[in-house]
Amino acid sequence: MRHALILAALLVGLTQVAVAGEAERFTWTKDKFGYVATGDPKTGEELAEQFRCRKCHNENGISDDEDVPSIAGQRRTYMYKQMMEFKSGVRDSEDMYKAMRKLSSDDMIHVAAWYESLEAAPQVGGQKLLVMKVCDSCHDKDIVEEDNKIEVAPILRGQIRKYLEASMQQFKEANRSNDLFERMQSVSHKLTDDEIKRLSRYYSAADPQ
């Protein structure tokens, strides 16, 4: 009887997580873009201090940890979506969930505006691959729209190399839960592990010392 109750509780919990994740899946609308644009960098700076964002992302938004992304100069729209999905549990990260559950939606647009205003780390660069044309066709645009499906891709240049590599592997293996239209899964699935390493090296900043 005890085992049956435990199993039932687990099943209910899993069902609730699945339903919540589906219900909170973020999609873009014109109104949301307008709302995010109202974020104030100065207010965001104060909130970043209050909520200790700098503990992991540093004062300048440039990471020195291969497991933590640099967010200086990143699109505020992209950051807002990620923060919303960390808070809802659609994107899985215990640390980011704990941080984001304290922030309101208004807090998030200000924090995103602050980090967007900071100077990004310089890109290392190097030998280009043909597939980079595909990468840049989305990641160089502020908004990606196809078949009435709107998405915002992150800026890749100046990112942490290991973080980029790990992210692409997650997409390739279909382990990234917030790839709404499965665009990144489709692209990454075609890449070899060597291509992923070379792409990561090209777009990244110098490795943290």
C-alpha positions, 0 to 999 in steps of 0.5 A: 500500500505504501509503495502504491501511494509513493508511486501515485504521488510521483506520477501526480508530481510528474504530471503537474510538472509536464502540464506546468511546463507546457502551460508556461512555454514562452511565445513572442507577441508584438506586445511582449516585444514592446514591453521588454523594450521598456526595461531601464538599465539603471534600475536593472543595475540596482536589481542585479546588485540586489538579487546577486546576479553578479555573484555568477555573471560578474560585475561586467557580465563577462563570465570566468566560469565555463559553466556560466554564460557571459551575458554582457551585450546579449539581446535583452529579448533573449535574456528575458525569455530565458529568465521567464523559462527558468522561473517557470521550469521550462528550462531546467536549472536549479540554480537559475530557478532559485534566482528567478523565482524571486524576480517579477516580470518587471524586474526581469526586463530591467535586469535584461536591459542592464546586461544588454547595455554592457560591453561584450567580450571580444570574439576570438574568431579564426577559420570559418566554416560553411555552416556559419552562414546558417548560424549567422542567418538567425544569430545575427538578427534581432528577430527570427520569423518563419512561417509565422513562428517568431523567435529570438536567437542569442548573440554568439560572439564573445560567449564562453567556449565550453558553454557554447559547446555544451549548449550545442550538444544539448540541442543535438541530443534533444536535451534542451527543453525550451527549443520551442520550434526545434530549430536548433535541434534540427541544425545541431543534429546535422553537426559532427562533434568536431564541427561543434568544437570548431564553431564554439572556438570561432564564436567564443571569447578567449578561455577564462584564465 
